[in-house]
Amino acid sequence: MINSKGQWVWAYGMMLGLVVILLAIYLAPVGQTFINDAMNESTADFVGMNCSGTTSNFIKGACIVTDFSSFYFFTGLLLLGGAVVGAKIIFGGSE
C-alpha cells in the first residue's frame, strides 16, 4: 500500500525550486540595471555614487561591495532553488 500523506510533496518541492530559480533569472537584468544606476553619477531622478570619479575611500569601498553584491545575491538565489529541488533527491523520496 502506498502512503498517500506525502505523495505530492515531490511536486511541491519541484515547483518551489523552479519558482526560486526563475525568480533569480528574471530579476537579474533588473537588479543589474539598478546596481549600475547606483554606481553612476547623480542625476535629477536618483543619487548615484559616481564610482569612476570619486576620491573618497568610503565611496570606493561602497562601490566595490555594491559591484560584488549582484553576483552574490543572484548566485545565492540560484543555489537556493537548486537546493530545494535537490533536497528530495538527497534525502530520499516519500515512501
C-alpha positions as CSV (number, residue, x, y, z in Angstrom):
1,M,0.0,0.0,0.0
2,I,1.3,3.4,-0.9
3,N,1.5,6.1,1.8
4,S,-0.7,8.9,0.4
5,K,0.3,11.5,3.0
6,G,3.5,12.6,1.3
7,Q,2.5,11.6,-2.2
8,W,2.6,15.1,-3.7
9,V,5.5,16.6,-1.7
10,W,8.0,16.0,-4.5
11,A,5.8,18.0,-6.9
12,Y,5.6,20.9,-4.4
13,G,9.3,20.8,-3.9
14,M,10.0,20.9,-7.6
15,M,7.5,23.8,-8.1
16,L,9.0,25.8,-5.2
17,G,12.6,25.3,-6.5
18,L,11.6,26.3,-10.1
19,V,9.9,29.4,-8.8
20,V,13.1,30.5,-6.9
21,I,15.3,29.7,-10.0
22,L,13.0,31.6,-12.4
23,L,12.8,34.5,-10.0
24,A,16.6,34.7,-9.9
25,I,16.8,34.5,-13.7
26,Y,14.1,37.1,-14.4
27,L,15.3,39.6,-11.7
28,A,19.0,39.5,-12.7
29,P,18.8,42.1,-15.5
30,V,16.6,44.5,-13.5
31,G,18.9,44.1,-10.5
32,Q,22.0,44.7,-12.6
33,T,20.4,47.9,-14.0
34,F,19.6,49.1,-10.6
35,I,23.1,48.5,-9.4
36,N,24.6,50.2,-12.4
37,D,22.4,53.2,-11.8
38,A,23.5,53.4,-8.2
39,M,27.2,53.3,-9.2
40,N,26.9,56.1,-11.9
41,E,26.8,59.8,-11.4
42,S,23.9,61.5,-9.7
43,T,21.0,62.9,-11.8
44,A,17.7,64.6,-11.1
45,D,16.0,61.3,-10.6
46,F,18.4,59.5,-8.2
47,V,21.5,59.9,-6.2
48,G,24.5,57.9,-7.5
49,M,27.9,57.2,-6.0
50,N,30.0,58.3,-9.1
51,C,32.3,55.3,-8.7
52,S,34.6,56.2,-11.6
53,G,35.4,59.7,-10.4
54,T,35.4,59.7,-6.6
55,T,38.4,60.2,-4.4
56,S,36.8,59.1,-1.1
57,N,37.9,55.7,0.2
58,F,34.5,55.2,1.8
59,I,32.7,55.6,-1.5
60,K,35.2,53.4,-3.3
61,G,34.6,50.7,-0.7
62,A,30.9,51.0,-1.1
63,C,31.3,50.8,-4.9
64,I,33.3,47.5,-4.6
65,V,30.7,46.0,-2.2
66,T,27.8,47.1,-4.5
67,D,29.6,45.6,-7.5
68,F,30.0,42.2,-5.8
69,S,26.5,42.2,-4.3
70,S,24.8,41.4,-7.6
71,F,26.8,38.3,-8.1
72,Y,26.4,37.0,-4.6
73,F,22.7,37.7,-4.4
74,F,21.7,36.1,-7.7
75,T,24.0,33.2,-7.3
76,G,22.6,32.7,-3.9
77,L,19.1,32.6,-5.3
78,L,20.1,30.1,-7.9
79,L,21.8,27.8,-5.3
80,L,18.8,28.1,-3.0
81,G,16.5,27.0,-5.8
82,G,18.8,24.1,-6.7
83,A,19.0,23.1,-3.0
84,V,15.2,23.0,-2.8
85,V,15.0,20.8,-6.0
86,G,17.9,18.6,-5.0
87,A,16.8,18.1,-1.3
88,K,14.3,15.5,-2.3
89,I,16.9,13.5,-4.2
90,I,19.5,13.8,-1.5
91,F,17.2,13.0,1.5
92,G,15.1,10.4,-0.2
93,G,11.6,10.1,-1.6
94,S,8.2,10.0,0.1
95,E,7.9,6.3,0.9
